[in-house]
Each structure stands twice: as structure tokens, then as C-alpha cells.
Amino acid sequence: MKPNKAKAIMLAKRQLAEFVCDAVNLEGINFTLPEIQTLLDGITVGGHKLADQQIALNQADAWRALFEWVEKDQFGITPEKVCALHRIAAKEEALDWGRFRTGGVTIAGTDYMPPQADSLPEWFERMVDEASKISDIYDRAIHFFLTMARCQFFYDVNKRMGRFIMNGLLLSCGYPAINLPARRQLEFNQLMLGFYETADQKDMNTFLRSCLDEKVIKIMKE
């Protein structure tokens, strides 16, 4: 598959509603795809909390910001850029948004403890340095997602942020984004718990690559 940034972004934009729908369903917010499409058209959907609708709209706004940055060659993996995106994606959802957490957090289901808050800038720098040594673009992008999830740079919206950064890198290099289907939530959660404990990325890397949309890859190869 040859990289093609314009085509990769075009295909991702067409999947926006699907990306948002899967992301919120993975968080336990049960929207259907038609409901998300209606919401993104600016029409309120009945039967859902306003807070849940706002979370969905935040995800769409974060994707749109990401698309704009990639198109204008403004995407970069820096603390400033990541915090700017978190300010959009986590608005009024997380305890604090738009900056690294200032206190400790836990991850449900595991004894693993993320790094202390005062060491997060150092962990971010280490993550970027490690990624720079990974030649394969998908391995590098997945490394960012998994490391961000494990470090928990923010009080909340960490896995979603990791996926945004993973996909921002892929799109900026001309490769299709990875969407995580909500129907594979159990498999994802089980593998993530194992990853938190061991930091071994192998199984999660295989899983995330299997989430690539074959239809999108076929179009990319045309």
C-alpha cells in the first residue's frame, strides 16, 4: 500500500460518524450509527442525556481538528499539541482538560499503577524518543497509542487520546486510520489488561492491525 495523504484523509472523513459511534459505545454510551449521523448534522437526538451527546460531539470536534492539522501540515506529537486536542476531546468530561494530570490515577482491573504526575513530561519525551527508533509506521503509531494509554497522561479520555494521536500520525504519513469497532470491546479490554501488566505490545499490535478496514485498504491500493 503506497501512502496517499489526500486519499487517507478523504476516507477517514467519510468514516467520521462511524469513528464517533464506536468511540462512545466503547465508553458505555449507547448511540446507534443513525443517531450519531443525526447528531453530527446538528439535530438533537431524543432519549439520550445531554452530557452523553456532548461527549459524542466532542469526539467529532476532535476529529475535525485533527483533520485540519493534518491537511495543513500542523500535526505534531508534542505536549502542547496533545493537550490542545485533549482540550477539545475531554471538555466538561474529564476532571481537568487541556493539561497533564496533576495527581495520581488507577486503572480498573489491574494492579499496575501509572507513573506519578510529576514524571509525566519525562515519560512523554521518552515515548517520542522510543517511537523515533521504530521504522514501521503502524508499529510506531500503535506504540504511541499504547504508551499513552499506559502512562495515563490525563485524568480521563486517555485511550481515546491515544487513538487520536495514533491516527493523526498515520493520516499525516498518508496511511489509513485504525478504527476500533465497539463489537470487539471484550477482546480489546482483555488484551489491554494484559498489556497494562506486562507492557508487551505484541498482542495489542496484532489486534489493532486486525481492526484495519479491508474496504479502506482496497481503495488505498487502487
Phi, psi and omega in degrees: 000120179276139179294141178209097188297315182300316181290319180298318179292317179302314181293320179295320178299322180291340180262007187307311182298322178294316178302313183293316181300313180295319182298315183285326177294327176295338178266009178084015179256110193270083171258145171273164179299315177300324178295318178295318178300319178294316180298319180289342174277000177092015182248126180294140181256127180289156175084008180231147177297145177298326179295321179292321178296323179294322178299318178296316179295324177299320180295318179296317179297322179294319176299317181296320176297318180298314178302315182296316179298316181296315181297327182263010182057037181252001180284137176204153181259085178231159176304322181296315182290319180296318179292324178297321179288322178297327179299330178275311188291329187250011184305124177062013176250311181281164176301323178213147181224146178092007175204158178299151178298154181247006179218183183278159176218163174238167175238122184299136174092359181218152176275351180299137178247124177297164182301155176294152186301321184289349180260000186298319177301322178293320178295322179296315179298319179295319179300314180295319180295316179297319181295326181296343181264000180262118187281321182288129186296321180288322175299319181293314181297317179295325176302318179297313181301309185293321180293320178295321179294320183284326180281335181053064182296338183238166178293330181203170179067035182281314180293319177297320178296320178299322179290323176300314182292318175306311184283330174298319178294314181299312181296320182293337177264002175088021181244151183293149180288158174258120174258141179260106183294137180298332181294345179256023185300315182299313179300316179300311183298319180296316180292324179294322178298319176296321179294318179303321183288322190252336186067011177277118187273353190305306185294320179292325178298314178299316181298312183295322176297327180288347179274352177299136183283117182298327178295319179293316179299319179299317179294320179298329183276350182291000000 
